[in-house]
């Protein structure tokens, strides 16, 4: 649980740094902050879908295929690191 809290607090730190970058470099367009927020929204959304699938909640087939392909890619990259 403490690692989860640390991970979530680091998300806020990344967003704060992205906001500071936007202020310093992009005065009128929040480029870095928007990218960071959308990235974390996407990651959390995938996590929610994976958990729903693990609980046997009805998930559309194309989403199941996509989640499986992401899982396979992750397993393949871990196997390559171990070689």
N, CA, C and O atoms as a Tinker XYZ file with bonds, in Angstrom:
   332  protein
     1  N      0.821000   -1.190000    0.000000    73     2
     2  CA     0.000000    0.000000    0.000000    64     1     3
     3  C      0.868000    1.257000    0.000000    63     2     4     5
     4  O      0.540000    2.241000   -0.664000    81     3
     5  N      1.967000    1.226000    0.740000    73     3     6
     6  CA     2.816000    2.418000    0.795000    64     5     7
     7  C      3.478000    2.682000   -0.554000    63     6     8     9
     8  O      3.678000    3.837000   -0.928000    81     7
     9  N      3.821000    1.619000   -1.291000    73     7    10
    10  CA     4.405000    1.822000   -2.616000    64     9    11
    11  C      3.387000    2.456000   -3.560000    63    10    12    13
    12  O      3.748000    3.288000   -4.392000    81    11
    13  N      2.137000    2.075000   -3.439000    73    11    14
    14  CA     1.081000    2.677000   -4.249000    64    13    15
    15  C      0.914000    4.152000   -3.943000    63    14    16    17
    16  O      0.716000    4.963000   -4.848000    81    15
    17  N      0.995000    4.501000   -2.666000    73    15    18
    18  CA     0.880000    5.913000   -2.277000    64    17    19
    19  C      2.066000    6.713000   -2.799000    63    18    20    21
    20  O      1.905000    7.847000   -3.252000    81    19
    21  N      3.250000    6.126000   -2.737000    73    19    22
    22  CA     4.437000    6.808000   -3.251000    64    21    23
    23  C      4.313000    6.994000   -4.758000    63    22    24    25
    24  O      4.639000    8.058000   -5.284000    81    23
    25  N      3.840000    5.954000   -5.455000    73    23    26
    26  CA     3.675000    6.036000   -6.909000    64    25    27
    27  C      2.674000    7.135000   -7.285000    63    26    28    29
    28  O      2.916000    7.913000   -8.208000    81    27
    29  N      1.558000    7.192000   -6.568000    73    27    30
    30  CA     0.545000    8.219000   -6.866000    64    29    31
    31  C      1.071000    9.612000   -6.547000    63    30    32    33
    32  O      0.763000   10.558000   -7.273000    81    31
    33  N      1.847000    9.766000   -5.493000    73    31    34
    34  CA     2.398000   11.078000   -5.186000    64    33    35
    35  C      3.444000   11.489000   -6.221000    63    34    36    37
    36  O      3.596000   12.676000   -6.508000    81    35
    37  N      4.159000   10.523000   -6.782000    73    35    38
    38  CA     5.130000   10.839000   -7.830000    64    37    39
    39  C      4.426000   11.306000   -9.107000    63    38    40    41
    40  O      4.979000   12.101000   -9.867000    81    39
    41  N      3.208000   10.814000   -9.341000    73    39    42
    42  CA     2.424000   11.306000  -10.477000    64    41    43
    43  C      2.182000   12.812000  -10.318000    63    42    44    45
    44  O      2.314000   13.574000  -11.275000    81    43
    45  N      1.830000   13.224000   -9.106000    73    43    46
    46  CA     1.610000   14.651000   -8.866000    64    45    47
    47  C      2.899000   15.441000   -9.060000    63    46    48    49
    48  O      2.875000   16.552000   -9.588000    81    47
    49  N      4.022000   14.869000   -8.636000    73    47    50
    50  CA     5.304000   15.552000   -8.815000    64    49    51
    51  C      5.604000   15.730000  -10.301000    63    50    52    53
    52  O      6.047000   16.800000  -10.718000    81    51
    53  N      5.364000   14.686000  -11.106000    73    51    54
    54  CA     5.603000   14.779000  -12.547000    64    53    55
    55  C      4.709000   15.848000  -13.165000    63    54    56    57
    56  O      5.163000   16.621000  -14.008000    81    55
    57  N      3.455000   15.899000  -12.760000    73    55    58
    58  CA     2.533000   16.905000  -13.311000    64    57    59
    59  C      2.951000   18.314000  -12.881000    63    58    60    61
    60  O      2.834000   19.256000  -13.664000    81    59
    61  N      3.429000   18.463000  -11.663000    73    59    62
    62  CA     3.910000   19.768000  -11.201000    64    61    63
    63  C      5.128000   20.204000  -12.018000    63    62    64    65
    64  O      5.224000   21.364000  -12.420000    81    63
    65  N      6.053000   19.280000  -12.262000    73    63    66
    66  CA     7.236000   19.600000  -13.073000    64    65    67
    67  C      6.819000   19.940000  -14.501000    63    66    68    69
    68  O      7.361000   20.866000  -15.104000    81    67
    69  N      5.851000   19.188000  -15.046000    73    67    70
    70  CA     5.364000   19.487000  -16.391000    64    69    71
    71  C      4.725000   20.870000  -16.438000    63    70    72    73
    72  O      4.888000   21.591000  -17.423000    81    71
    73  N      4.007000   21.246000  -15.398000    73    71    74
    74  CA     3.402000   22.575000  -15.328000    64    73    75
    75  C      4.479000   23.657000  -15.272000    63    74    76    77
    76  O      4.363000   24.694000  -15.926000    81    75
    77  N      5.518000   23.410000  -14.493000    73    75    78
    78  CA     6.616000   24.380000  -14.411000    64    77    79
    79  C      7.325000   24.508000  -15.758000    63    78    80    81
    80  O      7.745000   25.599000  -16.142000    81    79
    81  N      7.458000   23.386000  -16.474000    73    79    82
    82  CA     8.059000   23.416000  -17.807000    64    81    83
    83  C      7.200000   24.233000  -18.757000    63    82    84    85
    84  O      7.719000   25.024000  -19.544000    81    83
    85  N      5.894000   24.047000  -18.687000    73    83    86
    86  CA     4.986000   24.828000  -19.532000    64    85    87
    87  C      5.104000   26.322000  -19.254000    63    86    88    89
    88  O      5.107000   27.134000  -20.179000    81    87
    89  N      5.200000   26.676000  -17.989000    73    87    90
    90  CA     5.308000   28.092000  -17.628000    64    89    91
    91  C      6.621000   28.667000  -18.157000    63    90    92    93
    92  O      6.658000   29.795000  -18.648000    81    91
    93  N      7.699000   27.885000  -18.054000    73    91    94
    94  CA     9.008000   28.387000  -18.467000    64    93    95
    95  C      9.164000   28.439000  -19.983000    63    94    96    97
    96  O      9.753000   29.383000  -20.510000    81    95
    97  N      8.643000   27.434000  -20.694000    73    95    98
    98  CA     8.905000   27.333000  -22.129000    64    97    99
    99  C      7.737000   27.727000  -23.020000    63    98   100   101
   100  O      7.926000   28.387000  -24.042000    81    99
   101  N      6.546000   27.329000  -22.640000    73    99   102
   102  CA     5.369000   27.540000  -23.479000    64   101   103
   103  C      4.397000   28.428000  -22.722000    63   102   104   105
   104  O      3.559000   27.931000  -21.969000    81   103
   105  N      4.498000   29.714000  -22.911000    73   103   106
   106  CA     3.711000   30.649000  -22.104000    64   105   107
   107  C      2.207000   30.542000  -22.350000    63   106   108   109
   108  O      1.416000   30.774000  -21.435000    81   107
   109  N      1.804000   30.198000  -23.565000    73   107   110
   110  CA     0.371000   30.226000  -23.854000    64   109   111
   111  C     -0.240000   28.848000  -24.067000    63   110   112   113
   112  O     -1.465000   28.725000  -24.053000    81   111
   113  N      0.566000   27.805000  -24.263000    73   111   114
   114  CA     0.022000   26.479000  -24.565000    64   113   115
   115  C      0.547000   25.456000  -23.554000    63   114   116   117
   116  O      1.757000   25.261000  -23.436000    81   115
   117  N     -0.355000   24.812000  -22.833000    73   115   118
   118  CA     0.080000   23.814000  -21.837000    64   117   119
   119  C      0.430000   22.472000  -22.496000    63   118   120   121
   120  O     -0.343000   21.517000  -22.413000    81   119
   121  N      1.583000   22.405000  -23.141000    73   119   122
   122  CA     1.962000   21.222000  -23.909000    64   121   123
   123  C      2.400000   20.076000  -23.000000    63   122   124   125
   124  O      1.843000   18.982000  -23.085000    81   123
   125  N      3.373000   20.303000  -22.147000    73   123   126
   126  CA     3.931000   19.245000  -21.312000    64   125   127
   127  C      2.904000   18.750000  -20.283000    63   126   128   129
   128  O      2.770000   17.548000  -20.053000    81   127
   129  N      2.196000   19.681000  -19.679000    73   127   130
   130  CA     1.204000   19.306000  -18.663000    64   129   131
   131  C      0.091000   18.466000  -19.271000    63   130   132   133
   132  O     -0.322000   17.464000  -18.686000    81   131
   133  N     -0.395000   18.868000  -20.442000    73   131   134
   134  CA    -1.462000   18.129000  -21.108000    64   133   135
   135  C     -0.994000   16.728000  -21.488000    63   134   136   137
   136  O     -1.729000   15.756000  -21.317000    81   135
   137  N      0.223000   16.627000  -22.002000    73   135   138
   138  CA     0.760000   15.320000  -22.353000    64   137   139
   139  C      0.889000   14.407000  -21.151000    63   138   140   141
   140  O      0.541000   13.229000  -21.224000    81   139
   141  N      1.389000   14.943000  -20.043000    73   139   142
   142  CA     1.554000   14.142000  -18.834000    64   141   143
   143  C      0.203000   13.685000  -18.283000    63   142   144   145
   144  O      0.048000   12.529000  -17.888000    81   143
   145  N     -0.762000   14.588000  -18.258000    73   143   146
   146  CA    -2.084000   14.244000  -17.725000    64   145   147
   147  C     -2.763000   13.193000  -18.604000    63   146   148   149
   148  O     -3.334000   12.232000  -18.089000    81   147
   149  N     -2.704000   13.368000  -19.926000    73   147   150
   150  CA    -3.310000   12.375000  -20.815000    64   149   151
   151  C     -2.627000   11.020000  -20.704000    63   150   152   153
   152  O     -3.291000    9.986000  -20.776000    81   151
   153  N     -1.315000   11.011000  -20.530000    73   151   154
   154  CA    -0.585000    9.761000  -20.351000    64   153   155
   155  C     -1.093000    9.024000  -19.109000    63   154   156   157
   156  O     -1.393000    7.832000  -19.169000    81   155
   157  N     -1.188000    9.732000  -17.993000    73   155   158
   158  CA    -1.630000    9.082000  -16.759000    64   157   159
   159  C     -3.100000    8.685000  -16.810000    63   158   160   161
   160  O     -3.476000    7.664000  -16.234000    81   159
   161  N     -3.931000    9.457000  -17.479000    73   159   162
   162  CA    -5.330000    9.064000  -17.651000    64   161   163
   163  C     -5.411000    7.767000  -18.451000    63   162   164   165
   164  O     -6.180000    6.867000  -18.113000    81   163
   165  N     -4.613000    7.677000  -19.512000    73   163   166
   166  CA    -4.594000    6.457000  -20.310000    64   165   167
   167  C     -4.106000    5.252000  -19.535000    63   166   168   169
   168  O     -4.678000    4.168000  -19.650000    81   167
   169  N     -3.056000    5.426000  -18.748000    73   167   170
   170  CA    -2.516000    4.303000  -17.977000    64   169   171
   171  C     -3.517000    3.832000  -16.916000    63   170   172   173
   172  O     -3.700000    2.631000  -16.720000    81   171
   173  N     -4.151000    4.768000  -16.247000    73   171   174
   174  CA    -5.143000    4.393000  -15.232000    64   173   175
   175  C     -6.366000    3.747000  -15.878000    63   174   176   177
   176  O     -6.945000    2.812000  -15.326000    81   175
   177  N     -6.754000    4.248000  -17.049000    73   175   178
   178  CA    -7.879000    3.637000  -17.767000    64   177   179
   179  C     -7.582000    2.202000  -18.160000    63   178   180   181
   180  O     -8.439000    1.329000  -18.016000    81   179
   181  N     -6.374000    1.946000  -18.656000    73   179   182
   182  CA    -5.979000    0.567000  -18.986000    64   181   183
   183  C     -5.974000   -0.318000  -17.749000    63   182   184   185
   184  O     -6.388000   -1.476000  -17.803000    81   183
   185  N     -5.509000    0.223000  -16.649000    73   183   186
   186  CA    -5.491000   -0.541000  -15.404000    64   185   187
   187  C     -6.905000   -0.900000  -14.965000    63   186   188   189
   188  O     -7.150000   -2.021000  -14.517000    81   187
   189  N     -7.829000    0.031000  -15.089000    73   187   190
   190  CA    -9.220000   -0.241000  -14.726000    64   189   191
   191  C     -9.800000   -1.325000  -15.626000    63   190   192   193
   192  O    -10.484000   -2.230000  -15.148000    81   191
   193  N     -9.528000   -1.238000  -16.933000    73   191   194
   194  CA   -10.034000   -2.262000  -17.860000    64   193   195
   195  C     -9.442000   -3.631000  -17.562000    63   194   196   197
   196  O    -10.151000   -4.636000  -17.620000    81   195
   197  N     -8.147000   -3.684000  -17.243000    73   195   198
   198  CA    -7.526000   -4.960000  -16.893000    64   197   199
   199  C     -8.165000   -5.555000  -15.642000    63   198   200   201
   200  O     -8.412000   -6.760000  -15.578000    81   199
   201  N     -8.432000   -4.707000  -14.649000    73   199   202
   202  CA    -9.055000   -5.193000  -13.421000    64   201   203
   203  C    -10.486000   -5.666000  -13.671000    63   202   204   205
   204  O    -10.912000   -6.668000  -13.095000    81   203
   205  N    -11.230000   -4.962000  -14.517000    73   203   206
   206  CA   -12.583000   -5.405000  -14.856000    64   205   207
   207  C    -12.552000   -6.764000  -15.549000    63   206   208   209
   208  O    -13.378000   -7.633000  -15.268000    81   207
   209  N    -11.596000   -6.936000  -16.453000    73   207   210
   210  CA   -11.464000   -8.207000  -17.151000    64   209   211
   211  C    -11.087000   -9.320000  -16.184000    63   210   212   213
   212  O    -11.575000  -10.442000  -16.317000    81   211
   213  N    -10.223000   -9.027000  -15.211000    73   211   214
   214  CA    -9.828000  -10.030000  -14.218000    64   213   215
   215  C    -11.000000  -10.416000  -13.312000    63   214   216   217
   216  O    -11.034000  -11.529000  -12.787000    81   215
   217  N    -11.961000   -9.503000  -13.127000    73   215   218
   218  CA   -13.135000   -9.794000  -12.298000    64   217   219
   219  C    -14.265000  -10.419000  -13.105000    63   218   220   221
   220  O    -15.376000  -10.586000  -12.603000    81   219
   221  N    -13.976000  -10.762000  -14.357000    73   219   222
   222  CA   -14.948000  -11.385000  -15.261000    64   221   223
   223  C    -16.152000  -10.495000  -15.550000    63   222   224   225
   224  O    -17.260000  -10.989000  -15.759000    81   223
   225  N    -15.933000   -9.197000  -15.561000    73   223   226
   226  CA   -16.964000   -8.261000  -15.980000    64   225   227
   227  C    -16.957000   -8.245000  -17.501000    63   226   228   229
   228  O    -15.898000   -8.342000  -18.120000    81   227
   229  N    -18.117000   -8.126000  -18.096000    73   227   230
   230  CA   -18.227000   -8.148000  -19.547000    64   229   231
   231  C    -17.496000   -6.957000  -20.166000    63   230   232   233
   232  O    -17.876000   -5.801000  -19.977000    81   231
   233  N    -16.436000   -7.277000  -20.911000    73   231   234
   234  CA   -15.638000   -6.270000  -21.616000    64   233   235
   235  C    -15.733000   -6.594000  -23.101000    63   234   236   237
   236  O    -15.620000   -7.762000  -23.473000    81   235
   237  N    -15.939000   -5.594000  -23.968000    73   235   238
   238  CA   -16.034000   -5.888000  -25.407000    64   237   239
   239  C    -14.810000   -6.653000  -25.922000    63   238   240   241
   240  O    -13.700000   -6.502000  -25.413000    81   239
   241  N    -15.045000   -7.470000  -26.937000    73   239   242
   242  CA   -14.007000   -8.340000  -27.468000    64   241   243
   243  C    -12.796000   -7.607000  -28.004000    63   242   244   245
   244  O    -11.667000   -8.051000  -27.799000    81   243
   245  N    -13.010000   -6.477000  -28.698000    73   243   246
   246  CA   -11.866000   -5.762000  -29.263000    64   245   247
   247  C    -10.975000   -5.188000  -28.157000    63   246   248   249
   248  O     -9.766000   -5.052000  -28.344000    81   247
   249  N    -11.567000   -4.854000  -27.011000    73   247   250
   250  CA   -10.761000   -4.357000  -25.894000    64   249   251
   251  C     -9.972000   -5.505000  -25.279000    63   250   252   253
   252  O     -8.812000   -5.326000  -24.907000    81   251
   253  N    -10.590000   -6.689000  -25.168000    73   251   254
   254  CA    -9.871000   -7.854000  -24.652000    64   253   255
   255  C     -8.683000   -8.196000  -25.535000    63   254   256   257
   256  O     -7.603000   -8.511000  -25.034000    81   255
   257  N     -8.878000   -8.136000  -26.857000    73   255   258
   258  CA    -7.774000   -8.417000  -27.782000    64   257   259
   259  C     -6.649000   -7.406000  -27.607000    63   258   260   261
   260  O     -5.473000   -7.770000  -27.597000    81   259
   261  N     -7.010000   -6.148000  -27.472000    73   259   262
   262  CA    -6.015000   -5.095000  -27.294000    64   261   263
   263  C     -5.243000   -5.286000  -25.987000    63   262   264   265
   264  O     -4.018000   -5.171000  -25.968000    81   263
   265  N     -5.952000   -5.575000  -24.901000    73   263   266
   266  CA    -5.295000   -5.798000  -23.621000    64   265   267
   267  C     -4.372000   -7.007000  -23.680000    63   266   268   269
   268  O     -3.280000   -6.987000  -23.114000    81   267
   269  N     -4.812000   -8.064000  -24.368000    73   267   270
   270  CA    -3.974000   -9.255000  -24.502000    64   269   271
   271  C     -2.715000   -8.949000  -25.304000    63   270   272   273
   272  O     -1.633000   -9.427000  -24.965000    81   271
   273  N     -2.849000   -8.153000  -26.371000    73   271   274
   274  CA    -1.665000   -7.809000  -27.171000    64   273   275
   275  C     -0.693000   -6.956000  -26.359000    63   274   276   277
   276  O      0.520000   -7.119000  -26.487000    81   275
   277  N     -1.206000   -6.053000  -25.530000    73   275   278
   278  CA    -0.328000   -5.266000  -24.669000    64   277   279
   279  C      0.382000   -6.157000  -23.652000    63   278   280   281
   280  O      1.565000   -5.971000  -23.367000    81   279
   281  N     -0.348000   -7.120000  -23.115000    73   279   282
   282  CA     0.249000   -8.037000  -22.147000    64   281   283
   283  C      1.338000   -8.872000  -22.810000    63   282   284   285
   284  O      2.408000   -9.074000  -22.236000    81   283
   285  N      1.062000   -9.357000  -24.023000    73   283   286
   286  CA     2.054000  -10.157000  -24.751000    64   285   287
   287  C      3.302000   -9.330000  -25.056000    63   286   288   289
   288  O      4.420000   -9.829000  -24.924000    81   287
   289  N      3.124000   -8.082000  -25.459000    73   287   290
   290  CA     4.271000   -7.215000  -25.741000    64   289   291
   291  C      5.093000   -6.988000  -24.482000    63   290   292   293
   292  O      6.323000   -6.978000  -24.536000    81   291
   293  N      4.430000   -6.808000  -23.362000    73   291   294
   294  CA     5.133000   -6.613000  -22.096000    64   293   295
   295  C      5.915000   -7.849000  -21.687000    63   294   296   297
   296  O      7.040000   -7.744000  -21.200000    81   295
   297  N      5.318000   -9.023000  -21.885000    73   295   298
   298  CA     6.016000  -10.259000  -21.543000    64   297   299
   299  C      7.195000  -10.490000  -22.469000    63   298   300   301
   300  O      8.242000  -10.960000  -22.024000    81   299
   301  N      7.050000  -10.171000  -23.754000    73   299   302
   302  CA     8.139000  -10.341000  -24.696000    64   301   303
   303  C      9.310000   -9.418000  -24.377000    63   302   304   305
   304  O     10.466000   -9.823000  -24.495000    81   303
   305  N      9.021000   -8.175000  -23.970000    73   303   306
   306  CA    10.107000   -7.250000  -23.650000    64   305   307
   307  C     10.812000   -7.676000  -22.372000    63   306   308   309
   308  O     12.018000   -7.466000  -22.240000    81   307
   309  N     10.085000   -8.273000  -21.421000    73   307   310
   310  CA    10.724000   -8.758000  -20.200000    64   309   311
   311  C     11.612000   -9.966000  -20.504000    63   310   312   313
   312  O     12.680000  -10.111000  -19.909000    81   311
   313  N     11.182000  -10.831000  -21.420000    73   311   314
   314  CA    11.996000  -11.987000  -21.790000    64   313   315
   315  C     13.284000  -11.548000  -22.481000    63   314   316   317
   316  O     14.331000  -12.157000  -22.265000    81   315
   317  N     13.228000  -10.522000  -23.292000    73   315   318
   318  CA    14.412000  -10.033000  -23.996000    64   317   319
   319  C     15.417000   -9.434000  -23.009000    63   318   320   321
   320  O     16.626000   -9.558000  -23.208000    81   319
   321  N     14.930000   -8.789000  -21.951000    73   319   322
   322  CA    15.827000   -8.224000  -20.956000    64   321   323
   323  C     16.580000   -9.318000  -20.206000    63   322   324   325
   324  O     17.740000   -9.141000  -19.836000    81   323
   325  N     15.916000  -10.442000  -19.986000    73   323   326
   326  CA    16.525000  -11.539000  -19.250000    64   325   327
   327  C     17.527000  -12.339000  -20.069000    63   326   328   329
   328  O     18.341000  -13.068000  -19.500000    81   327
   329  N     17.485000  -12.218000  -21.399000    73   327   330
   330  CA    18.399000  -12.980000  -22.261000    64   329   331
   331  C     19.794000  -12.437000  -22.247000    63   330   332
   332  O     20.672000  -12.974000  -22.922000    81   331
